[in-house]
Amino acid sequence: MFLYFLIPPGIEAFTQRGFVWDGSFNLAPDLMTWLVMGICFDFIQEIRKIIILQRMKSHS
């Protein structure tokens, strides 16, 4: 549910305007930001999984 709040305003503007090739250059920075944030979020989630697994191993 909270994933919605992670989506920056750029993608909202992108969906409202619709995709226009002329406007794609202006939207590129917003789309790159969205992509990078998505990659970073996935990376953080993977690290958290590893930490949780390590804690479970150390407890047992």
PyMOL Python script that loads the backbone (N, CA, C, O; Angstrom):
from pymol import cmd

cmd.read_pdbstr("""\
ATOM      1  N   MET A   1       0.836  -1.209   0.000  1.00  0.00           N
ATOM      2  CA  MET A   1       0.000   0.000   0.000  1.00  0.00           C
ATOM      3  C   MET A   1       0.868   1.255   0.000  1.00  0.00           C
ATOM      4  O   MET A   1       0.598   2.211  -0.727  1.00  0.00           O
ATOM      5  N   PHE A   2       1.916   1.237   0.827  1.00  0.00           N
ATOM      6  CA  PHE A   2       2.793   2.412   0.923  1.00  0.00           C
ATOM      7  C   PHE A   2       3.660   2.610  -0.314  1.00  0.00           C
ATOM      8  O   PHE A   2       4.297   3.654  -0.458  1.00  0.00           O
ATOM      9  N   LEU A   3       3.695   1.628  -1.207  1.00  0.00           N
ATOM     10  CA  LEU A   3       4.460   1.770  -2.446  1.00  0.00           C
ATOM     11  C   LEU A   3       3.975   2.964  -3.264  1.00  0.00           C
ATOM     12  O   LEU A   3       4.755   3.606  -3.967  1.00  0.00           O
ATOM     13  N   TYR A   4       2.669   3.253  -3.163  1.00  0.00           N
ATOM     14  CA  TYR A   4       2.091   4.374  -3.903  1.00  0.00           C
ATOM     15  C   TYR A   4       2.781   5.687  -3.544  1.00  0.00           C
ATOM     16  O   TYR A   4       2.993   6.543  -4.402  1.00  0.00           O
ATOM     17  N   PHE A   5       3.128   5.834  -2.262  1.00  0.00           N
ATOM     18  CA  PHE A   5       3.740   7.079  -1.793  1.00  0.00           C
ATOM     19  C   PHE A   5       5.191   7.225  -2.240  1.00  0.00           C
ATOM     20  O   PHE A   5       5.743   8.325  -2.216  1.00  0.00           O
ATOM     21  N   LEU A   6       5.807   6.122  -2.645  1.00  0.00           N
ATOM     22  CA  LEU A   6       7.188   6.171  -3.122  1.00  0.00           C
ATOM     23  C   LEU A   6       7.289   6.653  -4.569  1.00  0.00           C
ATOM     24  O   LEU A   6       8.364   7.035  -5.032  1.00  0.00           O
ATOM     25  N   ILE A   7       6.158   6.629  -5.274  1.00  0.00           N
ATOM     26  CA  ILE A   7       6.175   7.060  -6.672  1.00  0.00           C
ATOM     27  C   ILE A   7       6.241   8.588  -6.718  1.00  0.00           C
ATOM     28  O   ILE A   7       5.331   9.262  -6.235  1.00  0.00           O
ATOM     29  N   PRO A   8       7.310   9.136  -7.296  1.00  0.00           N
ATOM     30  CA  PRO A   8       7.460  10.588  -7.331  1.00  0.00           C
ATOM     31  C   PRO A   8       6.443  11.264  -8.252  1.00  0.00           C
ATOM     32  O   PRO A   8       5.828  10.604  -9.089  1.00  0.00           O
ATOM     33  N   PRO A   9       6.266  12.578  -8.098  1.00  0.00           N
ATOM     34  CA  PRO A   9       5.276  13.317  -8.893  1.00  0.00           C
ATOM     35  C   PRO A   9       5.495  13.193 -10.402  1.00  0.00           C
ATOM     36  O   PRO A   9       4.547  13.320 -11.178  1.00  0.00           O
ATOM     37  N   GLY A  10       6.718  12.950 -10.815  1.00  0.00           N
ATOM     38  CA  GLY A  10       7.037  12.865 -12.238  1.00  0.00           C
ATOM     39  C   GLY A  10       6.211  11.835 -12.981  1.00  0.00           C
ATOM     40  O   GLY A  10       5.741  12.091 -14.090  1.00  0.00           O
ATOM     41  N   ILE A  11       6.033  10.665 -12.373  1.00  0.00           N
ATOM     42  CA  ILE A  11       5.291   9.594 -13.051  1.00  0.00           C
ATOM     43  C   ILE A  11       3.806   9.937 -13.108  1.00  0.00           C
ATOM     44  O   ILE A  11       3.110   9.539 -14.042  1.00  0.00           O
ATOM     45  N   GLU A  12       3.322  10.674 -12.112  1.00  0.00           N
ATOM     46  CA  GLU A  12       1.925  11.111 -12.114  1.00  0.00           C
ATOM     47  C   GLU A  12       1.687  12.077 -13.270  1.00  0.00           C
ATOM     48  O   GLU A  12       0.691  11.970 -13.987  1.00  0.00           O
ATOM     49  N   ALA A  13       2.605  13.015 -13.441  1.00  0.00           N
ATOM     50  CA  ALA A  13       2.520  13.959 -14.555  1.00  0.00           C
ATOM     51  C   ALA A  13       2.588  13.206 -15.888  1.00  0.00           C
ATOM     52  O   ALA A  13       1.899  13.548 -16.849  1.00  0.00           O
ATOM     53  N   PHE A  14       3.430  12.180 -15.918  1.00  0.00           N
ATOM     54  CA  PHE A  14       3.595  11.358 -17.120  1.00  0.00           C
ATOM     55  C   PHE A  14       2.280  10.686 -17.503  1.00  0.00           C
ATOM     56  O   PHE A  14       1.903  10.682 -18.675  1.00  0.00           O
ATOM     57  N   THR A  15       1.583  10.119 -16.525  1.00  0.00           N
ATOM     58  CA  THR A  15       0.335   9.411 -16.809  1.00  0.00           C
ATOM     59  C   THR A  15      -0.793  10.383 -17.149  1.00  0.00           C
ATOM     60  O   THR A  15      -1.655  10.072 -17.971  1.00  0.00           O
ATOM     61  N   GLN A  16      -0.791  11.556 -16.520  1.00  0.00           N
ATOM     62  CA  GLN A  16      -1.842  12.543 -16.791  1.00  0.00           C
ATOM     63  C   GLN A  16      -1.722  13.102 -18.205  1.00  0.00           C
ATOM     64  O   GLN A  16      -2.722  13.248 -18.907  1.00  0.00           O
ATOM     65  N   ARG A  17      -0.494  13.414 -18.619  1.00  0.00           N
ATOM     66  CA  ARG A  17      -0.271  13.990 -19.938  1.00  0.00           C
ATOM     67  C   ARG A  17      -0.450  12.963 -21.044  1.00  0.00           C
ATOM     68  O   ARG A  17      -0.803  13.303 -22.173  1.00  0.00           O
ATOM     69  N   GLY A  18      -0.204  11.715 -20.710  1.00  0.00           N
ATOM     70  CA  GLY A  18      -0.167  10.696 -21.751  1.00  0.00           C
ATOM     71  C   GLY A  18       1.196  10.765 -22.420  1.00  0.00           C
ATOM     72  O   GLY A  18       1.878  11.788 -22.343  1.00  0.00           O
ATOM     73  N   PHE A  19       1.589   9.701 -23.062  1.00  0.00           N
ATOM     74  CA  PHE A  19       2.920   9.699 -23.666  1.00  0.00           C
ATOM     75  C   PHE A  19       2.901  10.400 -25.009  1.00  0.00           C
ATOM     76  O   PHE A  19       2.208   9.980 -25.936  1.00  0.00           O
ATOM     77  N   VAL A  20       3.674  11.477 -25.103  1.00  0.00           N
ATOM     78  CA  VAL A  20       3.828  12.220 -26.352  1.00  0.00           C
ATOM     79  C   VAL A  20       5.325  12.223 -26.654  1.00  0.00           C
ATOM     80  O   VAL A  20       6.127  12.594 -25.797  1.00  0.00           O
ATOM     81  N   TRP A  21       5.704  11.814 -27.855  1.00  0.00           N
ATOM     82  CA  TRP A  21       7.129  11.732 -28.201  1.00  0.00           C
ATOM     83  C   TRP A  21       7.827  13.071 -28.060  1.00  0.00           C
ATOM     84  O   TRP A  21       8.986  13.123 -27.648  1.00  0.00           O
ATOM     85  N   ASP A  22       7.134  14.167 -28.400  1.00  0.00           N
ATOM     86  CA  ASP A  22       7.732  15.503 -28.285  1.00  0.00           C
ATOM     87  C   ASP A  22       8.069  15.815 -26.834  1.00  0.00           C
ATOM     88  O   ASP A  22       9.069  16.473 -26.547  1.00  0.00           O
ATOM     89  N   GLY A  23       7.219  15.335 -25.915  1.00  0.00           N
ATOM     90  CA  GLY A  23       7.410  15.622 -24.496  1.00  0.00           C
ATOM     91  C   GLY A  23       8.300  14.617 -23.793  1.00  0.00           C
ATOM     92  O   GLY A  23       8.627  14.794 -22.620  1.00  0.00           O
ATOM     93  N   SER A  24       8.696  13.564 -24.493  1.00  0.00           N
ATOM     94  CA  SER A  24       9.438  12.487 -23.832  1.00  0.00           C
ATOM     95  C   SER A  24      10.796  12.955 -23.312  1.00  0.00           C
ATOM     96  O   SER A  24      11.272  12.474 -22.284  1.00  0.00           O
ATOM     97  N   PHE A  25      11.415  13.892 -24.024  1.00  0.00           N
ATOM     98  CA  PHE A  25      12.725  14.382 -23.587  1.00  0.00           C
ATOM     99  C   PHE A  25      12.612  15.117 -22.252  1.00  0.00           C
ATOM    100  O   PHE A  25      13.465  14.972 -21.376  1.00  0.00           O
ATOM    101  N   ASN A  26      11.548  15.907 -22.113  1.00  0.00           N
ATOM    102  CA  ASN A  26      11.331  16.649 -20.869  1.00  0.00           C
ATOM    103  C   ASN A  26      11.014  15.720 -19.703  1.00  0.00           C
ATOM    104  O   ASN A  26      11.351  16.021 -18.557  1.00  0.00           O
ATOM    105  N   LEU A  27      10.369  14.595 -19.991  1.00  0.00           N
ATOM    106  CA  LEU A  27       9.979  13.648 -18.951  1.00  0.00           C
ATOM    107  C   LEU A  27      11.110  12.713 -18.548  1.00  0.00           C
ATOM    108  O   LEU A  27      11.048  12.077 -17.496  1.00  0.00           O
ATOM    109  N   ALA A  28      12.145  12.626 -19.383  1.00  0.00           N
ATOM    110  CA  ALA A  28      13.222  11.664 -19.137  1.00  0.00           C
ATOM    111  C   ALA A  28      13.815  11.749 -17.726  1.00  0.00           C
ATOM    112  O   ALA A  28      13.982  10.706 -17.094  1.00  0.00           O
ATOM    113  N   PRO A  29      14.143  12.935 -17.200  1.00  0.00           N
ATOM    114  CA  PRO A  29      14.710  12.992 -15.849  1.00  0.00           C
ATOM    115  C   PRO A  29      13.764  12.408 -14.795  1.00  0.00           C
ATOM    116  O   PRO A  29      14.214  11.723 -13.876  1.00  0.00           O
ATOM    117  N   ASP A  30      12.468  12.670 -14.917  1.00  0.00           N
ATOM    118  CA  ASP A  30      11.494  12.133 -13.966  1.00  0.00           C
ATOM    119  C   ASP A  30      11.453  10.611 -14.043  1.00  0.00           C
ATOM    120  O   ASP A  30      11.407   9.931 -13.018  1.00  0.00           O
ATOM    121  N   LEU A  31      11.470  10.087 -15.255  1.00  0.00           N
ATOM    122  CA  LEU A  31      11.427   8.637 -15.439  1.00  0.00           C
ATOM    123  C   LEU A  31      12.703   7.988 -14.917  1.00  0.00           C
ATOM    124  O   LEU A  31      12.650   6.906 -14.333  1.00  0.00           O
ATOM    125  N   MET A  32      13.849   8.635 -15.118  1.00  0.00           N
ATOM    126  CA  MET A  32      15.116   8.112 -14.601  1.00  0.00           C
ATOM    127  C   MET A  32      15.099   8.098 -13.081  1.00  0.00           C
ATOM    128  O   MET A  32      15.548   7.134 -12.460  1.00  0.00           O
ATOM    129  N   THR A  33      14.581   9.167 -12.479  1.00  0.00           N
ATOM    130  CA  THR A  33      14.485   9.243 -11.017  1.00  0.00           C
ATOM    131  C   THR A  33      13.629   8.095 -10.502  1.00  0.00           C
ATOM    132  O   THR A  33      13.988   7.430  -9.531  1.00  0.00           O
ATOM    133  N   TRP A  34      12.488   7.864 -11.164  1.00  0.00           N
ATOM    134  CA  TRP A  34      11.572   6.795 -10.775  1.00  0.00           C
ATOM    135  C   TRP A  34      12.255   5.438 -10.873  1.00  0.00           C
ATOM    136  O   TRP A  34      12.116   4.598  -9.984  1.00  0.00           O
ATOM    137  N   LEU A  35      12.998   5.229 -11.965  1.00  0.00           N
ATOM    138  CA  LEU A  35      13.705   3.966 -12.189  1.00  0.00           C
ATOM    139  C   LEU A  35      14.765   3.736 -11.117  1.00  0.00           C
ATOM    140  O   LEU A  35      14.848   2.651 -10.542  1.00  0.00           O
ATOM    141  N   VAL A  36      15.575   4.758 -10.850  1.00  0.00           N
ATOM    142  CA  VAL A  36      16.643   4.662  -9.850  1.00  0.00           C
ATOM    143  C   VAL A  36      16.058   4.395  -8.470  1.00  0.00           C
ATOM    144  O   VAL A  36      16.575   3.567  -7.719  1.00  0.00           O
ATOM    145  N   MET A  37      14.971   5.103  -8.134  1.00  0.00           N
ATOM    146  CA  MET A  37      14.325   4.887  -6.838  1.00  0.00           C
ATOM    147  C   MET A  37      13.823   3.449  -6.714  1.00  0.00           C
ATOM    148  O   MET A  37      13.939   2.831  -5.656  1.00  0.00           O
ATOM    149  N   GLY A  38      13.270   2.930  -7.796  1.00  0.00           N
ATOM    150  CA  GLY A  38      12.786   1.553  -7.795  1.00  0.00           C
ATOM    151  C   GLY A  38      13.908   0.551  -7.564  1.00  0.00           C
ATOM    152  O   GLY A  38      13.759  -0.398  -6.794  1.00  0.00           O
ATOM    153  N   ILE A  39      15.039   0.773  -8.241  1.00  0.00           N
ATOM    154  CA  ILE A  39      16.209  -0.101  -8.079  1.00  0.00           C
ATOM    155  C   ILE A  39      16.729  -0.016  -6.645  1.00  0.00           C
ATOM    156  O   ILE A  39      17.023  -1.038  -6.027  1.00  0.00           O
ATOM    157  N   CYS A  40      16.842   1.205  -6.119  1.00  0.00           N
ATOM    158  CA  CYS A  40      17.329   1.398  -4.749  1.00  0.00           C
ATOM    159  C   CYS A  40      16.404   0.718  -3.747  1.00  0.00           C
ATOM    160  O   CYS A  40      16.866   0.088  -2.796  1.00  0.00           O
ATOM    161  N   PHE A  41      15.099   0.846  -3.964  1.00  0.00           N
ATOM    162  CA  PHE A  41      14.130   0.239  -3.050  1.00  0.00           C
ATOM    163  C   PHE A  41      14.269  -1.283  -3.054  1.00  0.00           C
ATOM    164  O   PHE A  41      14.255  -1.913  -1.997  1.00  0.00           O
ATOM    165  N   ASP A  42      14.404  -1.872  -4.245  1.00  0.00           N
ATOM    166  CA  ASP A  42      14.598  -3.324  -4.357  1.00  0.00           C
ATOM    167  C   ASP A  42      15.870  -3.755  -3.640  1.00  0.00           C
ATOM    168  O   ASP A  42      15.893  -4.773  -2.949  1.00  0.00           O
ATOM    169  N   PHE A  43      16.930  -2.965  -3.814  1.00  0.00           N
ATOM    170  CA  PHE A  43      18.226  -3.252  -3.198  1.00  0.00           C
ATOM    171  C   PHE A  43      18.113  -3.238  -1.674  1.00  0.00           C
ATOM    172  O   PHE A  43      18.635  -4.125  -0.998  1.00  0.00           O
ATOM    173  N   ILE A  44      17.423  -2.220  -1.136  1.00  0.00           N
ATOM    174  CA  ILE A  44      17.212  -2.106   0.311  1.00  0.00           C
ATOM    175  C   ILE A  44      16.426  -3.309   0.824  1.00  0.00           C
ATOM    176  O   ILE A  44      16.758  -3.870   1.868  1.00  0.00           O
ATOM    177  N   GLN A  45      15.387  -3.705   0.094  1.00  0.00           N
ATOM    178  CA  GLN A  45      14.578  -4.853   0.498  1.00  0.00           C
ATOM    179  C   GLN A  45      15.431  -6.125   0.561  1.00  0.00           C
ATOM    180  O   GLN A  45      15.291  -6.921   1.489  1.00  0.00           O
ATOM    181  N   GLU A  46      16.311  -6.314  -0.425  1.00  0.00           N
ATOM    182  CA  GLU A  46      17.186  -7.488  -0.452  1.00  0.00           C
ATOM    183  C   GLU A  46      18.129  -7.483   0.743  1.00  0.00           C
ATOM    184  O   GLU A  46      18.334  -8.521   1.373  1.00  0.00           O
ATOM    185  N   ILE A  47      18.701  -6.332   1.062  1.00  0.00           N
ATOM    186  CA  ILE A  47      19.599  -6.208   2.217  1.00  0.00           C
ATOM    187  C   ILE A  47      18.848  -6.554   3.498  1.00  0.00           C
ATOM    188  O   ILE A  47      19.375  -7.262   4.356  1.00  0.00           O
ATOM    189  N   ARG A  48      17.621  -6.058   3.630  1.00  0.00           N
ATOM    190  CA  ARG A  48      16.820  -6.340   4.823  1.00  0.00           C
ATOM    191  C   ARG A  48      16.563  -7.841   4.957  1.00  0.00           C
ATOM    192  O   ARG A  48      16.630  -8.388   6.057  1.00  0.00           O
ATOM    193  N   LYS A  49      16.269  -8.509   3.831  1.00  0.00           N
ATOM    194  CA  LYS A  49      16.044  -9.961   3.855  1.00  0.00           C
ATOM    195  C   LYS A  49      17.291 -10.687   4.352  1.00  0.00           C
ATOM    196  O   LYS A  49      17.203 -11.597   5.176  1.00  0.00           O
ATOM    197  N   ILE A  50      18.455 -10.274   3.841  1.00  0.00           N
ATOM    198  CA  ILE A  50      19.727 -10.897   4.227  1.00  0.00           C
ATOM    199  C   ILE A  50      19.974 -10.698   5.723  1.00  0.00           C
ATOM    200  O   ILE A  50      20.362 -11.639   6.417  1.00  0.00           O
ATOM    201  N   ILE A  51      19.752  -9.480   6.223  1.00  0.00           N
ATOM    202  CA  ILE A  51      19.946  -9.181   7.649  1.00  0.00           C
ATOM    203  C   ILE A  51      19.028 -10.053   8.501  1.00  0.00           C
ATOM    204  O   ILE A  51      19.459 -10.613   9.509  1.00  0.00           O
ATOM    205  N   ILE A  52      17.766 -10.166   8.097  1.00  0.00           N
ATOM    206  CA  ILE A  52      16.798 -10.982   8.851  1.00  0.00           C
ATOM    207  C   ILE A  52      17.245 -12.445   8.861  1.00  0.00           C
ATOM    208  O   ILE A  52      17.183 -13.107   9.897  1.00  0.00           O
ATOM    209  N   LEU A  53      17.696 -12.950   7.706  1.00  0.00           N
ATOM    210  CA  LEU A  53      18.177 -14.339   7.631  1.00  0.00           C
ATOM    211  C   LEU A  53      19.392 -14.550   8.526  1.00  0.00           C
ATOM    212  O   LEU A  53      19.500 -15.576   9.198  1.00  0.00           O
ATOM    213  N   GLN A  54      20.307 -13.582   8.538  1.00  0.00           N
ATOM    214  CA  GLN A  54      21.503 -13.681   9.383  1.00  0.00           C
ATOM    215  C   GLN A  54      21.117 -13.728  10.861  1.00  0.00           C
ATOM    216  O   GLN A  54      21.683 -14.505  11.631  1.00  0.00           O
ATOM    217  N   ARG A  55      20.154 -12.897  11.253  1.00  0.00           N
ATOM    218  CA  ARG A  55      19.691 -12.875  12.645  1.00  0.00           C
ATOM    219  C   ARG A  55      19.062 -14.214  13.024  1.00  0.00           C
ATOM    220  O   ARG A  55      19.288 -14.724  14.121  1.00  0.00           O
ATOM    221  N   MET A  56      18.273 -14.778  12.114  1.00  0.00           N
ATOM    222  CA  MET A  56      17.629 -16.068  12.372  1.00  0.00           C
ATOM    223  C   MET A  56      18.676 -17.170  12.538  1.00  0.00           C
ATOM    224  O   MET A  56      18.531 -18.042  13.395  1.00  0.00           O
ATOM    225  N   LYS A  57      19.722 -17.134  11.727  1.00  0.00           N
ATOM    226  CA  LYS A  57      20.800 -18.126  11.823  1.00  0.00           C
ATOM    227  C   LYS A  57      21.539 -17.995  13.152  1.00  0.00           C
ATOM    228  O   LYS A  57      21.852 -18.998  13.793  1.00  0.00           O
ATOM    229  N   SER A  58      21.815 -16.767  13.562  1.00  0.00           N
ATOM    230  CA  SER A  58      22.575 -16.548  14.799  1.00  0.00           C
ATOM    231  C   SER A  58      21.766 -16.936  16.039  1.00  0.00           C
ATOM    232  O   SER A  58      22.342 -17.342  17.048  1.00  0.00           O
ATOM    233  N   HIS A  59      20.435 -16.814  15.973  1.00  0.00           N
ATOM    234  CA  HIS A  59      19.584 -17.178  17.117  1.00  0.00           C
ATOM    235  C   HIS A  59      19.488 -18.689  17.281  1.00  0.00           C
ATOM    236  O   HIS A  59      19.448 -19.189  18.405  1.00  0.00           O
ATOM    237  N   SER A  60      19.451 -19.414  16.175  1.00  0.00           N
ATOM    238  CA  SER A  60      19.282 -20.870  16.251  1.00  0.00           C
ATOM    239  C   SER A  60      20.577 -21.576  16.666  1.00  0.00           C
ATOM    240  O   SER A  60      20.604 -22.801  16.775  1.00  0.00           O
TER     241      SER A  60
END
""", "prot")
cmd.dss("prot")
cmd.show_as("cartoon", "prot")
cmd.util.cbc("prot")
cmd.orient("prot")
